[in-house]
Amino acid sequence: MAEGTAVPASRPSVHVQGVVKSFDGRVVVDVADLTLGRHGIEGLIGPNGAGKTTLMRMIMHSIRLDRGKISFDPGDGAPEVVISSEPAHAIARMGVVKTNQVIQDFEQLTIWDSLLLSASQARDERAYRIFREGRVWSQYGDEIQGYLDYLPFDNPFGFAGSAGEKKLLDIIRCLLLRPKLLLLDEPTAGLPAGTRDRVMELIRKKASEENVSVVIVEHDLNVIWNLSSYVHFMAEGSVVLQGDPAWIREHATVVEKYLGKGHVGR
């Protein structure tokens, strides 16, 4: 199945139109027309420097567009809204959420406190609102405990001790925002195989049971092939191919520019 295959339009999605970004005179993203999210779980792959992470950051407006427009369709019948001029926190409130490629953490907060903070609303983050913590706990405590029971943490009431735990913590923080469209930037990097499989199953469940649209940038291509139902291939800042994983995997352009001949058929 190549580009142009009919798909349902009921899932949350972002529409990227005429988007360009340059750094020091070099164009790193140049995407004419791209829709992400309509296939449930989608992969975004390509060589290093193809512009994948930059494009994701442009969607979240943590990098300003040179030109173009990005819109969000919540998929629930509400009208599409332009998000490319909105700040990142407003985009997240609309339901578009992104994990961090580079691990970030609150070093002085325990795992539980970090997750409670993530679940809190902006109005709660004032000293005189300290007594609202009980409300946040009652609203999110069971959900947090469910994630901590499912994913392996040495001590959920302690601090995130490893890069892997911090990666998992970042994923949970994003899920607590109850996203409609979730952008995952290398979510399984550095995770052992068993933990990686649990993360994949959790993402699959969110997509199938809660109608969350997911877009994954991931260098572990087994994650892409096994989890995605549709793949976008970027090279030199542009999306040059789109289709189902098997078609993308065997396409001559992908093999030449990214996979190498030894990868096909594995």
N, C-alpha and C positions, 0 to 999 in steps of 0.2 A: 504493500500500500504506500503510494507516494503522496506527495503534496496534492491537496485538492480533494481528499477523501471526505465525504460528508460525515459530520459528527453532530451530536446534540448540542444545543446552545444554552442549556440550563445550568451549566457549571460556572462558578466565578472565574473571571478571566481578566487579563490586562491586554490592552491593545496598544502596540507601539507603532507610531506613525512618523516617518521622516526624521528619526532621531539620530543626531550626530554628536560625537564628543571627540575633541582633540586635546592632546597634551603636548606643549612645546612644538606646535605646528604639525604633529603627527596624528592622523586620524586613527583612533583606537576603536570606535564604535560608529558604524554607519548602517542603520537598519531602516529600510524603506517601509515595510509593512509586516508586522508580526503579531500574532495572537498567542498568548501563553495561558494555559490552564484548562482548556476546553476538553482535554482528553483524560482528566483525572490525575494521573501521575505522569509527568513528562520529564525527560532528560534534556539537559543543555550541555553539549559536549563540544570539544574542539581542542586544538593544540594550545600550549601555554602562550599567552599573549593574544589569544583570539578575541578577547573582549567580554568573556562570559561574566566574570565578577563585576566588571565595570558596568555592564548592562543591568545586572541585578541592583547595583547601587544606584544607578540612574532611576530605576523604577521606584526605589525608596526615597529618591531625592536627597540622598546623602552625597551624591555628585550632581552638580548642576548640568543640565542639558545645554549644549551650544545652540541647538535648534531642534524643533520637532515637538511632538505631543504624546503623552502617555495617558490612557484612560483606563478606568476600572469599572467592570461590569460585575456587580455583586451576585448575579445569577438568580436572584429571587424576585424578579419582576421590577425591581427598582431601576430607575434610569441610570445609564452609564455616566460616570463623573470623571472629569479631567483631574488627574492627581499630580501631574508634572510640575505644577506650581505650588503644591502643598508641602508643608514641612513633614519630616519623617514621622513625627509623633501623630500627626493628623491622619497620615496614610495608614499607620498601624491601627488607629481607632476605627478606620473604615473596614479593616479586616485583612489588609495586606501586610504580612509580617515576614521578616528575614532573619535567619541565623547568621552568626558571624563566621567568616572564614578564619580569621585570627582569633584565638580564644581570648575572651574577656571575662573577668570575674570580679566580684566584690570580695577582695581578699580578707576583709575583717568580718564578713557575714558567714554564718553557718549555711549549710545547704537549705535547711528549712526556712531560715530568715530571708535568704536570697529569693526563694520561690514565693514567699508571702509578699515580699516587696514587689516582685514582678506582677503579682495578682492585684496589688493595690491600685487604686485610682489616684490621679494627680491630686485630688482634694485631700487624700489621706496623708500626703507626704509633707505634713507640717507638724512641728513639735506638739502643738496643743491638740492634735488629733490622735495622740498615742492610744487613747482609749478606744479607738475604732478598730484596733488590731483584732479584737475578739470577733467583730463582724466579718473581717476578711478571713479569719481562721474558720469560722462556721460556714462561710460560703464556699471556700476553696480547699478546706482541710482534707476532705475525703478524696477529692480529685488529686491533690498533691500526693497523698499517701499511696494512691493507686499507682501513680507513676514511679514512686520510690520503691514500691514492692516489685514492680515489673522490671525495672532497670537496675543493674548491679552497682550499688554504692556500698563501700566498706562500712561507713557510719553515717547514715542520713542525718543524724543530729549533730554531726561534726562538720568539719570543713572539707571542701572538695580537694582531695589530696593529690590527684594526678591529672594529667592533661585529658585523659579519657573521661574522668568524672566531670571535669569542667565542660567538656564537649556535650555530655549528656545533660548537664545542668542548663546549658544554653538552649538545647532543643526543648526541654520541658518548659523553660521560661516562655518560649515562643508559643507552645501549645496552650499554656495557661491564658494567653490572650485570645484564645478561641478564634483562630484565624479562619477566614474564608479562602484566602489564597496564601499558601506558605512557600516561601523561597528558601531552599536549603542549599547552603554553600559548603560543599565537602562535609556533609554531616557524619560520615563514618571514618574520616581520616584519623588514623592512629588507634582505632578501636579494634580489639580482638575479634575474631570471627564470630564467636557466639554472641557477643554484645552487638556487633554489626547486624546480625540476623534479627535480633530482637528489635532494634531500631527500625529495620526495614518492615517488619511485621506491624509495628505500631503505626508507621506511616501508611501502610497499605490499609489498615483498619480505619484510620481517619478519613482516607479518601473514599472508601467504599461505604462506610456506615454514617459518616457525618458530612458527606459531600464537600469535603475540603479539597480544593485543587492544589496540587503540589508540583513545583518545578525544582529539579535537582541538578546542581552542578557537582560532578563527582568524577575524580580520576580513577577510582576503582570501577572499571567498566562492567564488572559482574553485577554491581548494584544497578547500573543503568539497564543492562539487558534483562535482568530478572525482575525489576520493579516497575519499569516504565512501560506504558502502552503506546507512547509516541516520543520521538526524539527529534530535537533540533540540533543541527550541526553548524557551528560557527567557525569561520576562518578569516583571518585578517579583518576582523571587526564586523563582518556581515554574516547573516544566516544564509547559508548557501544550499542547504538541503533540509528537508523535513519529511518524516515518514515513520512507519513502524520500525521497531528496533532491528528486526531481521533484515529489512530492506536497507536501512542505514548501515548496518554492520558490514554488509557485503558490497556496498557501493564503491566503485573504483576510486572516486574522489576521496572518500573517507579513508580507504585503505592507503592511498598514496600520501595524503597529507597528515594522517594521524595514527592509524592502527599499525601499519606495516603488514606485509603479506602473511607473516606467520600468525597473525591474530585470527584471520578468517577461518571459520570452521571449528574453532575451539569449543 
